[in-house]
Amino acid sequence: MMLILAWAINAASLLLVTWLIPAVNVASFGSALLAVLVLGLLNAVIRPVLIVLTLPVNLLTLGLFTFVINGFLFWLAAWMLDGLHVRSFGWAMLAALVYSLITWAVSALLLPSSRARGT
């Protein structure tokens, strides 16, 4: 049940990003759900590989290159899906940052943490 709630929160966060950033468009809530699923899969599979491959650059930039990786994955998800459109790579980087902040804040407020459950 918590997974479904987190999925819905992420989709609502993506819709909020489309409201805040006019260069990002999502066709519907269903498209947002699919986009969040694809983003999650990309972050689980491709992101660790990119982090390892770009480790020297990431170390030189003190971790700031991670923002570029997040923007790339957001842009890649938009490229793969018809229901998600991002105008450019720069907008994808900004959208990924805003999406991460919104998702983190809403999840921290609504989802119970593992510390509250005693695990």
N, C-alpha and C positions, 0 to 999 in steps of 0.2 A: 504494500500500500504506500509506503514511504517513497518507493521508486517512482510510482505513478504521480504522486504529489510533487516530487522534485522535477519530474519531466514537465508537468503542467506549469510549474513556477518558471522553469527555464523558457518555455514557449511564451508565457506572458511577458517575461523579461525581454525576449526578442521582439515582441510586438511593441513594447515600450521603447525599445531602441529605434524602431521604425518611426515612432512618433517624435522622438528627440532629434534624430538625424535624417533629414529629408533625402539623402542620397542612398538610403537603404529602404527597400520595399519588400514586404511580404504579402503574398496574395490573400491568405486567409489563416485562420487559426490552425487548420489542418496542415497547411504548408509550413507554419511555424513549428508544429510538432515534428514534422518530417525533417525540417532543417535542424532542429535541436538534436534529433537522433543522429543525423549525419555528422554534425559537429562533435557530438560525443564520441562517435566511432573514429573520426579523424584524430581527435585529441588522444584517444586511447591507443591507436595503432601508429599513426604517422608522426605525431608530436615527439615521442621519445627518440625516434630515429633522427629527426631533425635536430633535436637538442644535442645529441651526441655528435652528429656530423658538424655542427656549428659551434662546438665547445670552445675552440680557440677564439673565435670572434665574440662569443658570449662572455668569455673571461676578459677580453680586452675592453668590452663595453660595460663591464660590471653587471652583466645580466640584462641590460636594456635591449639586446638583440632578441630577447624572448618576445618582446612586443611585436617585432617584425614577423616572427614565426606565428604568433597568434593571429595577426592580421592576414598572413598568407593562408592559414587554415580556414579562416572566415571567408576569405575571397574564394578559396578552392571549393568550399561548400556552396557558395552562391553560384559558382561556375557549373557545378554538378547538378543543381536543382533548378527547375523552372519556376518554382514559387518564391524563390529568394533572389533578389537582384541588388547588387552593390555597384555603384557608378564607377569606382576606381579602386586601386589598391590602397591609396591613402585613406579613402573613406572606410575601407575594410579594416585598416589598422585602428582607426578611431572607433568604429563600431564594435570591434572586438574588445577594446578597452572599456567602453561604456557598458557593453553586455556583461563583461566579467564583473564590473563593479556593482551593477544592478543585481545580478544573480547572487553575488556574495552577500550583499546587504539583505536582500529579501530572504534568502535561505537562512541567514543567521537569525533573522527575526522569527521566521515561521517554522523552520524545521528544528526539532530537538537535537541537541548535540549528543555525542556518545558520552561526554562527561556527565550530562544530566541523567543518563540512564544508569550510571555507575559502572560502565565498562571501560 
